[in-house]
Amino acid sequence: MFLDFEFLLVLLTLVTAITVAWAAFRRRRLRKAGKPLPEKDNWWVDLCRSLFPVILIVLVIRSFVVEPFRIPSGSMIPTLLAGDFILVNKFSYDVRLPVLNRSVIPTGQPERGDLAVFKYPVNPAQDFIKRVVGLPGDHVVYSDGDLYINGDRIEQREEGAYNEPQAPRATVFSETIGDREYRTLRHPRGTWCTDYASAPDGYEVPEGHYFTIGDNRDRSSDSRCWGPVSEDLLVGRAFLIWMSWDTYENRINWSRIGDRID
């Protein structure tokens, strides 16, 4: 999507606010001059007066509190499915100004295991969601399906086959980073890309950056393909599925609605 919805919200807020302020100033000036006031404002002034508080509330909530996103692909299976609609906590990783994305209030930084939404480093007009596995200064290696952080192999436990149409013939693993446990998928034909962390020497995460990987390990475009994510691109941490649409059966997936995201 090339039109930035956040920019559009800010623009509409400014336009409606300026229009309402101009109309109030005009009435005040006419009153001071002793001139008759118009019985009714122009229709576009009334429209802006009605829309301004609504747009302002939406902008504040979406920019500083919570923002909805839709999952378009299967890169986060089995945690998230294509067709899931999620909510993202916007103040998990600092309070940021809309459009400028500049941090104004420090509130926290990503932790290993977080499901973080961020601007795609290759094309910031797109939003991505991946799991944070590497923090600034970490040494990350991904080799033969195993993830190593600072020389320590991340614990995995095979759970069995994933018998769903989104990822046939895949195997489910339980993985633990610190006190965070979640599930991942592995495919028999291997991963799509391992440019950054597959070398024997692995990858050193620079300061101010984070290494991210999709839970669908062999079907995800992530930091293994295009490198780490700058903290300036962070949007927030996903925490809830508020709606889910089964893209295979074209129906609402009621069982996933309300699920918390780990």
C-alpha positions as CSV (number, residue, x, y, z in Angstrom):
1,M,0.0,0.0,0.0
2,F,1.7,3.2,-1.2
3,L,-0.6,5.6,0.5
4,D,0.4,5.8,4.2
5,F,-2.8,5.6,6.2
6,E,-1.1,7.3,9.2
7,F,0.0,10.2,7.0
8,L,-3.6,10.5,5.7
9,L,-5.0,10.6,9.3
10,V,-2.5,13.3,10.3
11,L,-3.4,15.3,7.2
12,L,-7.2,15.0,7.7
13,T,-6.7,16.0,11.4
14,L,-4.8,19.1,10.4
15,V,-7.3,20.0,7.6
16,T,-10.4,19.6,9.8
17,A,-8.7,21.4,12.8
18,I,-7.7,24.4,10.7
19,T,-11.1,24.6,9.1
20,V,-12.9,24.6,12.5
21,A,-10.4,27.1,13.9
22,W,-10.9,29.3,10.9
23,A,-14.7,29.3,11.2
24,A,-14.5,30.2,14.9
25,F,-12.0,33.0,14.2
26,R,-14.2,34.3,11.4
27,R,-17.3,34.4,13.6
28,R,-15.4,36.1,16.4
29,R,-14.1,38.8,14.0
30,L,-17.6,39.4,12.6
31,R,-19.0,39.7,16.1
32,K,-16.3,42.3,17.1
33,A,-17.0,44.3,14.0
34,G,-20.7,44.4,14.8
35,K,-21.6,42.6,11.6
36,P,-24.4,40.0,11.3
37,L,-23.3,36.4,11.8
38,P,-24.3,33.9,9.1
39,E,-27.3,31.8,10.1
40,K,-25.6,28.7,9.0
41,D,-22.0,27.7,8.2
42,N,-21.0,26.2,4.9
43,W,-21.7,22.5,4.6
44,W,-17.9,21.7,4.5
45,V,-17.4,23.6,7.8
46,D,-20.2,21.6,9.5
47,L,-18.6,18.4,8.1
48,C,-15.2,19.3,9.4
49,R,-16.7,20.2,12.8
50,S,-18.3,16.8,13.0
51,L,-15.3,14.8,11.7
52,F,-12.5,16.5,13.7
53,P,-13.1,14.8,17.1
54,V,-13.6,11.4,15.5
55,I,-10.5,11.6,13.4
56,L,-8.5,13.0,16.3
57,I,-9.5,10.1,18.6
58,V,-8.7,7.5,15.9
59,L,-5.3,9.2,15.3
60,V,-4.4,9.2,19.0
61,I,-5.4,5.6,19.7
62,R,-3.8,4.3,16.5
63,S,-0.6,6.2,17.0
64,F,0.0,5.9,20.7
65,V,-2.1,3.1,22.1
66,V,-3.1,0.2,19.8
67,E,-3.1,-0.4,16.1
68,P,-4.8,-3.3,14.1
69,F,-2.9,-5.3,11.4
70,R,-3.8,-8.1,9.1
71,I,-1.6,-11.1,8.6
72,P,-1.2,-11.5,4.8
73,S,1.1,-14.6,4.6
74,G,2.0,-17.8,6.3
75,S,5.5,-16.8,7.4
76,M,4.4,-16.9,11.1
77,I,2.6,-20.3,11.1
78,P,1.8,-21.9,13.5
79,T,1.6,-18.8,15.8
80,L,-0.2,-16.6,13.3
81,L,-2.2,-17.7,10.2
82,A,-2.8,-15.8,6.9
83,G,-6.2,-14.1,7.6
84,D,-5.6,-13.3,11.3
85,F,-6.3,-9.8,12.4
86,I,-4.1,-8.7,15.3
87,L,-3.7,-5.8,17.7
88,V,-0.4,-4.3,18.3
89,N,0.7,-2.4,21.5
90,K,2.1,0.9,20.2
91,F,3.8,2.0,23.4
92,S,5.8,-1.3,24.0
93,Y,8.8,0.1,22.2
94,D,8.7,3.8,23.0
95,V,6.0,6.4,22.3
96,R,6.7,7.7,18.8
97,L,5.4,10.7,16.8
98,P,3.1,9.7,13.9
99,V,4.6,9.9,10.4
100,L,8.0,11.1,11.8
101,N,8.3,7.9,13.9
102,R,10.6,9.8,16.3
103,S,10.8,8.5,19.8
104,V,9.5,11.0,22.3
105,I,8.9,8.9,25.5
106,P,11.1,5.8,26.1
107,T,8.9,3.0,27.4
108,G,10.9,-0.2,26.6
109,Q,12.9,-2.2,24.1
110,P,12.2,-5.6,22.4
111,E,13.0,-8.8,24.3
112,R,14.0,-12.1,22.9
113,G,10.8,-14.0,21.9
114,D,8.7,-10.8,21.3
115,L,6.5,-10.8,18.2
116,A,7.4,-7.4,16.8
117,V,5.8,-5.4,14.0
118,F,8.1,-3.2,12.1
119,K,8.6,-1.4,8.9
120,Y,10.2,-3.6,6.2
121,P,13.8,-2.4,5.9
122,V,13.8,-2.9,2.2
123,N,10.5,-1.1,1.7
124,P,9.3,0.9,4.8
125,A,5.9,1.3,3.2
126,Q,5.3,-2.3,4.2
127,D,4.7,-3.7,7.7
128,F,6.2,-7.0,8.7
129,I,5.8,-9.1,11.8
130,K,8.5,-11.5,13.0
131,R,9.9,-12.9,16.2
132,V,12.8,-11.1,17.8
133,V,15.7,-13.6,18.5
134,G,18.8,-11.4,18.5
135,L,19.4,-8.2,20.6
136,P,22.0,-5.6,20.0
137,G,25.5,-7.1,20.4
138,D,24.2,-10.7,20.1
139,H,25.9,-13.3,17.9
140,V,23.3,-15.2,15.8
141,V,23.9,-18.4,13.9
142,Y,21.1,-20.4,12.0
143,S,22.4,-23.8,10.8
144,D,20.5,-26.9,9.7
145,G,17.4,-25.8,11.5
146,D,19.1,-24.9,14.7
147,L,19.3,-21.4,16.2
148,Y,22.3,-20.4,18.2
149,I,22.4,-17.2,20.3
150,N,25.9,-16.2,21.6
151,G,27.1,-19.8,21.2
152,D,24.1,-21.4,23.0
153,R,21.8,-23.6,21.0
154,I,18.1,-22.7,21.5
155,E,16.2,-25.6,22.9
156,Q,13.8,-27.3,20.5
157,R,11.4,-30.3,21.0
158,E,9.7,-32.0,18.2
159,E,5.9,-32.2,18.6
160,G,4.8,-34.0,15.4
161,A,3.3,-33.3,12.0
162,Y,1.4,-30.1,11.2
163,N,-1.7,-31.4,9.5
164,E,-3.2,-28.2,8.2
165,P,-3.6,-27.0,4.5
166,Q,-1.5,-23.9,5.2
167,A,1.7,-25.9,5.6
168,P,1.4,-29.6,4.5
169,R,4.2,-32.0,5.4
170,A,5.7,-29.6,7.9
171,T,6.8,-30.6,11.4
172,V,6.0,-28.7,14.5
173,F,8.7,-27.9,17.1
174,S,8.4,-26.3,20.5
175,E,11.2,-23.7,21.1
176,T,12.2,-21.9,24.2
177,I,14.1,-18.6,24.5
178,G,14.6,-17.5,28.1
179,D,11.2,-17.9,29.7
180,R,9.3,-17.6,26.4
181,E,8.0,-20.8,24.8
182,Y,6.4,-20.9,21.4
183,R,6.0,-23.2,18.4
184,T,7.8,-23.2,15.0
185,L,7.5,-25.1,11.7
186,R,10.2,-26.9,9.7
187,H,9.8,-28.1,6.2
188,P,11.6,-31.1,4.6
189,R,12.9,-29.1,1.6
190,G,14.8,-26.6,3.7
191,T,14.7,-22.8,4.1
192,W,14.3,-20.1,1.4
193,C,17.2,-17.9,2.4
194,T,20.0,-17.9,4.9
195,D,22.3,-15.2,3.5
196,Y,23.1,-13.5,6.8
197,A,23.2,-16.1,9.7
198,S,24.0,-19.3,7.9
199,A,27.7,-18.7,7.5
200,P,29.9,-20.5,10.0
201,D,30.8,-17.2,11.6
202,G,27.2,-16.3,12.0
203,Y,26.0,-12.7,12.3
204,E,26.8,-10.0,14.9
205,V,23.8,-7.8,15.6
206,P,24.8,-4.1,15.5
207,E,23.8,-1.6,18.2
208,G,20.4,-0.2,17.7
209,H,19.3,-3.3,15.7
210,Y,17.4,-6.5,16.2
211,F,17.6,-9.9,14.5
212,T,14.1,-11.3,13.6
213,I,13.0,-14.7,12.3
214,G,9.6,-16.1,11.2
215,D,8.1,-19.0,13.2
216,N,7.6,-20.8,9.8
217,R,11.3,-21.1,9.6
218,D,11.7,-22.5,6.1
219,R,9.0,-20.2,4.5
220,S,9.9,-16.8,5.9
221,S,11.6,-13.7,4.5
222,D,13.3,-12.3,7.6
223,S,16.6,-11.1,9.0
224,R,18.3,-14.1,7.5
225,C,17.5,-12.7,4.1
226,W,17.8,-8.9,4.4
227,G,19.6,-8.3,7.7
228,P,18.7,-6.9,11.1
229,V,15.9,-4.4,11.9
230,S,16.8,-0.9,13.0
231,E,15.0,0.3,16.2
232,D,13.8,3.3,14.2
233,L,11.6,0.9,12.2
234,L,9.9,-0.7,15.2
235,V,6.1,-0.2,15.3
236,G,5.0,-2.3,18.4
237,R,4.5,-5.7,20.0
238,A,1.6,-7.9,18.9
239,F,-0.6,-9.2,21.8
240,L,-4.0,-10.3,20.6
241,I,-5.9,-11.9,17.7
242,W,-9.2,-9.9,17.5
243,M,-10.5,-11.5,14.3
244,S,-9.5,-14.4,12.0
245,W,-10.6,-15.3,8.5
246,D,-10.0,-18.8,7.2
247,T,-8.6,-18.2,3.7
248,Y,-9.1,-21.8,2.7
249,E,-12.7,-22.3,3.7
250,N,-13.8,-18.6,3.3
251,R,-15.3,-18.4,6.8
252,I,-14.7,-16.8,10.2
253,N,-12.3,-18.9,12.3
254,W,-14.1,-18.4,15.6
255,S,-11.7,-20.6,17.6
256,R,-8.9,-18.1,17.1
257,I,-10.7,-14.9,18.1
258,G,-9.5,-13.5,21.4
259,D,-6.4,-15.6,21.5
260,R,-3.4,-13.9,23.2
261,I,-0.2,-13.9,21.2
262,D,3.0,-15.2,22.7
